[in-house]
Amino acid sequence: MTFEDLTPIGTEAGKLLKTRGQSIAVVDGATGGLISAALLAMPGASAYFRGGGVIYTLKGRRMVLGHEPGSLRGLTSATEAYALAQARLIRARYESDWGVAETGAAGPGVHPLGVASGTSAAAVVGPDYEAALVIETGHDDRLANMIAFTRNALDLLVSGLNAV
C-alpha cells in the first residue's frame, strides 16, 4: 500500500465533512502528517480542514494541544485512552466538529517509552461519537507502519462519519 492508496479514503471523509458543513482537526503522531495530507489531497479541503499538527515530543504536544501541564500524566503512548484524549483536545483547540488523533511507534526498534514497533492507536471524536482502535502490524518497516497507521485512522474516521 502507498500514500496514493490512502487519498481515496481521505477524499471520502472530506466529501462527507464538506456535504455536512462540518470541520475537522488532526493530531498526527507516528503517521508523520499523512492523515492530514490524505484529508488535504481533495481540492476545496479548506472548507472542512481546520488544522492540527504532528506531535513528536512532549513540548510539541503542549504547543499543539494547548493542554495544562500534567493533565495527560498517566496516559501511555499508543493506547486508546491517550488517542481519545488527544482527539478531544485537538477538537476543542480548533473548535472543530471532529477530532482525529494517532499515537504510535513506527519503528524500527523500540519506542523511547517502550511501545513495540508497529503499534498504533487512533481515535475519532465527533458530535455524539467517540471511537478508538489499536493496531499492531508486527513488523519494523517504518514507512509501511506509517501507511498502516494512517489507514487505520482514516478508516475509523469514515466509519464515524457514516455512523452519525
C-alpha positions as CSV (number, residue, x, y, z in Angstrom):
1,M,0.0,0.0,0.0
2,T,1.2,3.5,-0.8
3,F,0.1,7.0,0.1
4,E,-1.8,7.2,-3.2
5,D,-4.0,4.3,-1.9
6,L,-4.9,6.5,1.1
7,T,-6.2,9.5,-0.8
8,P,-9.5,8.0,-1.8
9,I,-10.3,7.3,1.9
10,G,-9.3,10.9,2.7
11,T,-11.4,12.2,-0.1
12,E,-14.4,10.2,1.0
13,A,-14.0,11.7,4.5
14,G,-13.6,15.1,3.0
15,K,-16.7,14.8,0.9
16,L,-18.8,13.7,3.9
17,L,-17.5,16.6,6.0
18,K,-18.0,19.1,3.2
19,T,-21.5,17.9,2.4
20,R,-22.4,18.3,6.1
21,G,-20.7,21.6,6.6
22,Q,-18.6,20.1,9.3
23,S,-14.9,20.6,10.2
24,I,-12.0,18.5,11.4
25,A,-8.7,18.9,13.2
26,V,-5.9,16.3,13.3
27,V,-3.2,15.1,15.5
28,D,-0.6,13.1,13.5
29,G,1.9,11.2,15.7
30,A,3.8,8.3,14.1
31,T,1.9,9.0,10.9
32,G,4.1,12.0,10.5
33,G,1.4,14.1,8.8
34,L,-0.1,11.5,6.5
35,I,-3.6,11.7,8.0
36,S,-3.6,15.5,7.4
37,A,-2.1,15.0,3.9
38,A,-4.8,12.5,2.9
39,L,-7.5,14.8,4.1
40,L,-5.9,17.8,2.3
41,A,-5.4,15.9,-1.0
42,M,-9.0,16.8,-2.0
43,P,-9.5,20.2,-3.7
44,G,-11.5,22.5,-1.5
45,A,-10.2,21.0,1.7
46,S,-10.2,24.4,3.4
47,A,-14.0,24.1,3.6
48,Y,-13.6,21.4,6.3
49,F,-9.9,21.1,7.4
50,R,-9.2,23.5,10.4
51,G,-5.7,22.4,11.1
52,G,-3.6,20.3,13.5
53,G,-0.1,19.2,13.9
54,V,2.5,16.4,14.1
55,I,3.2,15.6,17.7
56,Y,6.5,14.0,18.3
57,T,7.7,15.4,21.6
58,L,6.1,16.4,25.0
59,K,6.8,20.1,24.3
60,G,5.2,19.8,20.8
61,R,2.2,18.1,22.3
62,R,1.7,21.0,24.8
63,M,2.1,23.5,22.0
64,V,-0.3,21.8,19.5
65,L,-2.9,20.7,22.0
66,G,-2.7,23.6,24.4
67,H,-3.4,21.5,27.5
68,E,-2.4,22.2,31.0
69,P,0.9,20.7,32.1
70,G,0.4,17.4,33.8
71,S,-3.2,17.0,32.5
72,L,-2.2,14.0,30.4
73,R,0.1,12.4,33.1
74,G,-0.6,8.8,33.5
75,L,-1.6,8.2,29.9
76,T,0.6,6.0,27.8
77,S,1.5,6.4,24.1
78,A,-0.2,4.1,21.6
79,T,-3.3,3.4,23.8
80,E,-6.9,4.1,23.1
81,A,-7.2,6.3,26.2
82,Y,-4.3,8.5,25.1
83,A,-5.5,8.7,21.5
84,L,-9.0,9.7,22.7
85,A,-7.6,12.4,25.0
86,Q,-5.6,13.9,22.1
87,A,-8.6,13.7,19.7
88,R,-10.8,15.5,22.3
89,L,-8.1,18.2,22.9
90,I,-7.5,18.9,19.2
91,R,-11.2,19.1,18.5
92,A,-11.6,21.7,21.3
93,R,-8.4,23.6,20.5
94,Y,-9.5,24.1,16.8
95,E,-13.2,24.4,17.7
96,S,-14.0,21.7,15.1
97,D,-16.8,19.3,14.8
98,W,-14.4,16.3,14.6
99,G,-11.0,15.5,16.0
100,V,-8.8,12.6,14.9
101,A,-5.6,11.5,16.6
102,E,-2.9,8.9,16.1
103,T,-0.2,7.8,18.6
104,G,2.2,5.0,18.0
105,A,5.7,3.6,17.3
106,A,6.6,3.3,13.6
107,G,10.0,1.8,14.3
108,P,12.4,0.5,13.7
109,G,13.3,-0.6,17.2
110,V,11.6,0.1,20.4
111,H,9.9,3.5,21.1
112,P,11.6,5.5,23.9
113,L,8.7,4.8,26.1
114,G,8.8,1.0,25.4
115,V,6.0,0.8,22.9
116,A,6.6,-2.1,20.5
117,S,7.4,-1.1,16.9
118,G,4.3,-1.4,14.7
119,T,1.8,-0.5,17.4
120,S,-0.6,2.4,16.9
121,A,-3.8,3.8,18.5
122,A,-6.1,6.0,16.6
123,A,-9.2,7.8,17.9
124,V,-12.0,9.8,16.4
125,V,-14.2,12.2,18.4
126,G,-17.2,13.9,16.9
127,P,-20.8,15.1,17.6
128,D,-22.1,12.3,19.9
129,Y,-19.4,9.9,18.7
130,E,-16.2,8.5,20.1
131,A,-14.2,5.5,18.9
132,A,-10.6,4.3,19.2
133,L,-8.7,1.3,17.9
134,V,-5.2,-0.1,18.5
135,I,-3.5,-2.0,15.7
136,E,-0.3,-4.0,15.7
137,T,1.4,-4.7,12.4
138,G,4.0,-7.0,13.9
139,H,6.9,-5.5,11.9
140,D,9.6,-2.8,12.0
141,D,9.1,-1.4,8.5
142,R,8.8,2.3,9.3
143,L,7.1,3.5,6.1
144,A,4.8,0.5,5.9
145,N,3.8,1.1,9.5
146,M,3.1,4.8,8.9
147,I,0.8,3.9,6.0
148,A,-1.0,1.2,8.0
149,F,-1.4,3.6,11.0
150,T,-2.8,6.3,8.6
151,R,-5.2,3.8,7.0
152,N,-6.5,2.8,10.5
153,A,-7.1,6.4,11.4
154,L,-8.9,7.2,8.1
155,D,-11.0,4.1,8.2
156,L,-12.0,4.9,11.8
157,L,-12.9,8.4,10.7
158,V,-15.0,7.3,7.7
159,S,-16.8,4.8,10.0
160,G,-17.6,7.5,12.5
161,L,-18.8,9.9,9.8
162,N,-21.1,7.2,8.5
163,A,-22.4,6.2,11.9
164,V,-23.9,9.6,12.8
